[in-house]
Structures are given as C-alpha cells and as structure tokens.
C-alpha cells in the first residue's frame, strides 16, 4: 500500500510547528523501498513559508513542494491530491503533530484491516479543562458517534472513495464537516489509538472561552446555511488562517 501525505500551507511560520511536522514525517519514512510520499502545497505567503519549504526540500528530497494559487485550504488539499500517487491519502493539518514513530504505520495497519477511512485521536498542546473536554468530545462523540472528523484529526482516506465524492469540498470553512458527511455514505471512520497534538495558539490569542464560544456560534450558523465565506471571515478576523483574501476585500470587512 502506498501512502500519500498532503500538507496544505499558508503563513505557517507563526505556529512554530512546520519544522517539527516535517521532521516528524521524515523520521517515520522507511529508507528502503519507501512506499510513502510527502507533498506540501503552499500558497503565496507573507511570512516566508514558501521559502522555508523550498530550503527544507533542498536538504530533504523526500519532501515535494508544490506552489499553488489556491485561495483556501480545501483547494490546496485538492492540488496535492491531484499529483499524489498513493492508494491512501492522509490530509495533514498544518498546526498538528502526528504521533511520533508510529503514526504512518497506524494508517497502514488501519487500511490493511479493511477500513475505508479513519483518523487519529485528538489532544491540544496546552492543558485546560475546556480544551481537554473538547478533545474528549471530539473523539468520543463527534468522530465515533456522528462520524464527523475535523482536519486537525489528520484524516486518512482510501483514494477510490475520495475520488468518488469529488475530493475535498471547495469551501472556505467546514469543508471537513461536509467531507465527513459524504464519506459516511460509505462507512463510519475508524479511530486509531495514536493521538495527534494540535496547537492551542488560537485559543491563547483570543481567550479560551471567547474562542470556544465563537466556534460554537459558527457551527450554529453553518447549520443555518450561512455563506461559508462570511463564516470564515468571522473566524479569521482579517488574519489569513485558511484563506488569503484580496487586499481590497479585506479593507471592506
């Protein structure tokens, strides 16, 4: 089985995670008869992310860098999927670390057991009761009961069913929710034992309770069919996180 890892990037230096993500992935590659590939897809960035990736790839040819004019994360993922060659595609969140040493093998084992798609358990890099509860809820209710996998769980998907549903929905936000709904037409996701660690940076910047309330409000608006572009503008608050908007549009917000 060949595994493709697709990492979408836009202004990722701010996380302090990009170097750690790449080092983690490189360390898990098999040096002989390698059946895994790492594809980074970067949109024009303001913080040197594209230059960093190019310099990293010069030192580590296992990393393939794709420059993209994609305007949102879904498009970057789809650009990576389009050139990937794996039977299974892992969609890697750009502010999340996979479990060290064992993550890629867990994916191989899960697919070998007959699962069409799956995800890792979730944790944050900061301990707080609300963040701990959020991860618990995400694992035990959102994924296992509802079948909804957010991108920060780093989902991995059989290529055939990903192709059947048209890859990642082209939405500025909640693309992972719509993707999960479509994948659940085939099967519920498997949840492997390994735990990913996601940056809590956004919670620190905005305040844990405030940001948690914003997330819940956005979910309500999503179910009310509010335009995803408007919801993402509310989420990003003029900071390019998933989407890089045109300057003239930003000034009107």
TILUM-786666 format. One line per field, with one value per residue (C-alpha): x, y, z. Coordinates in Angstrom, 1 decimal. Each point is the difference from the previous one (the first is absolute). Layout:
xx c(X, ...) .
yy c(Y, ...) .
zz c(Z, ...) .
% end
This chain:
xx c(0.0, 1.3, -0.8, 0.0, 0.2, -1.4, 0.9, -1.7, 1.9, -0.7, 1.9, 1.0, 3.2, -2.1, -1.0, 3.5, -1.2, 1.1, 3.6, -1.2, -2.6, 2.5, 2.6, -2.6, -1.1, 3.5, 0.9, -2.8, 0.9, 1.4, 3.4, -0.1, -2.9, -1.8, -3.7, -0.9, 0.1, -0.2, -1.6, 0.0, -2.3, 0.7, -1.9, 1.8, 0.8, 1.1, 2.3, 2.4, -1.8, 0.6, 3.8, 0.3, -1.6, 2.2, 3.2, -1.2, -0.7, 3.5, 1.3, -2.6, -1.0, -2.7, -2.1, -1.7, -1.0, -2.9, -0.6, -3.7, -2.2, -2.7, -2.0, -1.1, 1.1, -2.4, 1.5, 3.5, -0.9, -1.5, 3.0, 2.1, -2.4, 0.1, 3.7, 0.1, 0.5, -1.1, -2.8, -0.7, 0.2, 0.8, -1.3, 2.5, -1.1, 2.7, -0.1, -0.1, 2.7, -0.6, 1.0, 3.8, 1.5, -3.3, -2.5, 0.5, 0.1, -3.3, -1.5, 1.4, -1.4, -3.4, -0.4, 1.3, -2.8, -2.5, -0.9, -0.8, 0.9, 1.0, 1.7, 2.1, -1.1, 0.4, 1.8, 1.2, 3.5, -1.5, -1.8, -3.2, -3.3, -1.9, 2.6, 0.2, -3.7, 0.0, 2.4, -1.9, -3.3, 1.6, 1.3, -2.9, -3.1, 0.9, 2.1, -1.2, -3.8, -0.6, 2.8, 1.3, 3.7, 1.6, 3.2, 2.1, -0.6, 2.0, -2.4, 1.2, -2.2, -0.1, 0.7, -2.8, -2.7, 1.6, -0.1, -3.6, -1.1, 2.0, 2.8, -0.2, -3.0, 1.1, -1.1, 1.8, -1.1, -1.7, 1.4, 1.0, -3.6, -1.4, 2.8, -0.9, -3.7, 0.8, 2.5, -2.6, -2.1, 2.6, 0.9, 0.6, 3.6, 2.4, 1.8, 3.5, 1.7, 2.7, -0.6, 0.8, 0.9, -1.5, 1.2, -2.3, 1.4, -3.3, -1.5, 2.9, -0.3, -3.8, -0.6, -1.0, -3.6, -0.5, 1.4, -2.0, -3.2, 0.9, 0.5, -3.4, -1.6, 1.6, -1.4, -3.5, 0.4, 1.2, -3.1, -2.1, 1.7, 1.8, 2.5, 3.3, 2.0, -1.7, 0.5, 3.7, 0.5, -1.6, 2.3, 3.2, -0.7, 2.3, 2.8, 0.8, -0.4, -1.7, -0.7, 2.0, -2.5, 0.7, 1.3, -2.9, -2.5, 1.8, -0.3, -3.7, -0.5) .
yy c(0.0, 3.4, 2.9, 3.7, 2.8, 3.3, 3.1, 3.3, 3.1, 3.7, 2.3, -3.0, 1.4, 1.7, -3.4, -1.1, -3.5, -0.2, -1.1, -2.5, -1.4, -0.6, -1.5, -2.3, -1.2, -0.5, -2.1, -2.4, -0.7, -3.4, 0.5, -3.1, -0.7, 3.1, -0.1, 3.4, 3.5, 3.4, 2.8, 3.6, 2.4, 3.7, 3.0, 3.4, 0.9, 3.2, -1.6, -2.0, -3.4, -0.7, 0.8, -2.1, -3.0, 0.4, 0.1, -3.0, -2.0, 0.8, -1.8, -2.7, -1.2, -2.1, 3.2, 1.1, 3.7, 1.1, 3.7, 0.8, 2.9, -1.6, 2.4, -2.3, -3.1, -2.3, 1.0, -0.5, -3.5, -0.8, 1.2, -2.4, -2.8, 0.6, -0.8, -2.6, -3.7, -1.8, -2.4, 1.8, 3.8, 1.5, 3.6, 1.6, 3.0, 2.7, 0.7, -3.6, -2.6, -3.6, -2.6, -0.5, -3.2, -1.9, 2.2, -1.1, -3.6, 0.4, 1.3, -3.0, -2.4, 1.6, -0.1, -3.6, -0.9, 1.0, 3.5, 2.5, 3.1, 0.9, 2.6, 0.4, 0.8, 3.7, 2.1, 3.6, 1.2, 1.8, -1.5, 1.7, -1.7, 1.5, -1.0, -3.5, -0.3, 1.2, -2.8, -2.6, 1.1, 0.1, -3.6, -1.7, 1.9, 1.9, -2.7, -3.3, 0.9, 2.6, -1.0, 3.6, 0.4, 3.4, 0.6, 0.3, -3.8, -0.5, -2.3, -2.6, -1.2, -2.8, 1.7, -1.7, 1.4, 3.4, 0.1, -1.2, 2.9, 2.6, 0.5, 2.7, 2.4, 3.4, 2.0, 2.7, -1.6, -3.2, -1.8, -2.8, -0.3, -0.3, -2.4, -2.2, -0.1, -1.2, -2.6, -1.3, -1.1, -2.8, -0.7, 1.5, 1.1, -2.2, 1.6, -1.2, 0.0, 2.5, 3.6, 3.2, 3.2, 3.3, 3.5, 1.9, 3.3, 1.3, -0.6, 1.8, 3.0, 0.5, -1.4, -3.6, 0.6, 2.7, -2.1, -3.1, 2.1, 1.2, -3.5, -1.0, 3.0, -0.8, -3.6, 1.4, 2.3, -2.9, -2.0, 3.1, -0.1, 3.3, 0.7, -1.7, 3.0, 2.2, -2.5, -0.4, 3.8, 0.0, -2.8, 1.4, 3.7, 1.4, -2.5, -2.4, -3.4, -2.2, 2.6, 2.9, 2.6, 2.8, 3.2, 2.1, -2.5, -0.1, 3.8, -0.1, -2.5) .
zz c(0.0, -0.9, 2.3, -1.1, 2.7, -1.2, 2.1, -1.0, 1.0, 0.3, 2.3, 2.2, 1.6, 2.7, 1.5, 0.7, -1.1, -3.7, 0.7, 2.6, -2.3, -2.8, 2.3, 1.5, -3.4, -1.3, 3.0, -0.7, -3.6, -0.8, -1.6, -2.3, -2.4, 1.4, -0.9, 1.4, -1.4, 1.6, -2.0, 1.3, -1.8, 0.7, -1.0, -0.2, 3.6, 1.7, 2.6, -2.1, 0.3, -3.7, 0.3, 3.1, -1.7, -3.1, 2.2, 2.0, -3.1, -1.3, 3.1, 0.0, -3.5, 1.5, 0.3, -3.2, 0.0, -2.2, -0.5, -0.4, -0.7, 2.1, 2.1, 2.7, 1.8, -1.8, -3.3, 1.2, 1.2, -3.3, -1.9, 2.1, -0.5, -3.8, -0.3, 2.8, -0.9, 3.2, 0.5, 3.3, 0.5, 3.4, 0.3, 2.4, 2.0, -0.1, 3.8, 1.1, 0.9, -0.8, 2.6, -0.1, -1.5, -0.5, -1.8, -3.6, 1.0, 1.9, -3.3, -1.9, 2.6, 0.1, -3.8, -0.1, 2.5, -2.6, 1.1, -2.8, 2.1, 3.4, 2.3, 3.1, 3.5, 0.9, 2.6, 0.4, 0.9, 3.1, 2.9, 1.0, 1.0, -2.9, -2.6, 1.6, -0.2, -3.6, -1.0, 2.0, -1.7, -3.4, 0.4, 1.7, -1.3, -3.2, -1.6, 1.4, 0.3, -2.7, -2.5, -0.3, -0.2, 0.2, -1.9, 3.2, 0.5, -3.2, -1.8, -2.4, -2.8, -2.7, -3.3, -1.8, 2.2, 0.2, -3.8, 0.0, 2.1, -1.9, 2.5, 2.6, -0.3, -1.2, 3.0, 2.1, 3.2, 1.2, -3.0, 2.3, 1.3, -3.5, -0.9, 3.0, -0.9, -3.5, 1.2, 2.5, -3.0, -0.4, 3.7, 3.3, 0.8, 1.9, 3.0, 0.5, 3.4, -0.8, 1.1, -2.0, 1.8, -1.3, 0.7, 2.4, -1.3, -1.1, 3.4, 1.6, -2.3, 0.3, 3.5, 0.5, 0.9, -2.6, -2.8, 1.1, -0.1, -3.5, -1.2, 1.3, -1.5, -3.4, 0.2, 0.6, -3.0, -2.1, 0.7, -0.9, -3.4, 0.4, -2.8, 0.9, -1.3, 2.5, 2.8, -0.8, 0.0, 3.5, 1.1, -1.5, 1.0, -2.7, 0.8, -2.9, 1.6, -2.6, -2.6, -1.5, -1.1, -2.5, 1.7, -1.2, 1.4, 3.4, 0.3, -0.3, 2.8) .
% end
